[in-house]
């Protein structure tokens, strides 16, 4: 095994800092574009998670495997690291890699709901210091996904298909999915659940 030299460590550290700066700027630009105001803790968590997973080629397979475990109730509630990994996978996959889900004929909202559920479960298992951040991550999950979809657009990735945008908007109320559906001035059928929610206020 080849040991790292001080120069290698310095280069790795420099590349990591550059990646943090690059993706932080994209996240901030996406927040400005969508008029979404993230809590600083959620912004930092999203940034660190994004940088950690952005080059993970096995992301889709890992997320799908975790999904099957969750569906079969085989995920031990005490396995906090598994829950965190699952929630993070769902966030990145739903936000940055919708095409992976489309190829597996899986609705994005399935991963949105799963990610929310895992963050909520985490908030019930951790100490007070971490409980707040996981609660807020669950509450703002759809907005985080919207920000990542905007980051995708900024980096030149193709837009999600209209049918996928329709499903995401109908299932979650995603602002970015709604914009994708109405960007050409076309009208779309209103979702009954969302209408009922709107008239409650």
C-alpha positions, 0 to 999 in steps of 0.5 A: 500500500502506497503511503501519502506524502505531505504534498499529496495530502496538501493537494487532496486538501486543496481539491476538497476546499475547491470542491466545497467552494464550487458546490457551495456557490452552486447551492447558493445560486440555486437558492437565489434562483428558487427564492428558497431560504435554507437554514444555515445548518441545512445548507451546510449539511447539503453541501457536505453531503453533496461533495461526499456523494457526487462522484459515487458511481454506485449511488443508485444501486446502494439506494435501491438496495436500502429501499428494499431493506426498508420496505421489508422492515429489515432496517434496525431502528438502532442503526443510525448510520444506516438510516443516515446513509439511506436518507442521504442517498435518497436526497442526492438520488432524487435531486441529482439523478432522477434519470436513474429512477426513471430507468428503474420506473421508480417515482421520485416521490418514493425516494422523497418520502423514504428520505423524509421518513429516515430523517424523521426516524433519526431525529427520534433516535439521536441526542438533542444536539442532532435532533433539530437538524434532522427534523429540519432536513425532514421538513425541508426535504422537498426544497432540498430536492428542488435546489439540487434539481436547479444545480443540475440545470446550472451544470447543463444536465438534461431536464427531467421528462415532463411525466416525471415532473408531473408526478413529482409536482403532483406527489410533493408540490415541488416548485421546480417541477411546477416550473418545468410543467409551466415553462412554455405557458402551458396549463396543467391540471390542478392536483386535488390534494394540493388544492385542498391544502391551499384552501386550508390557509 
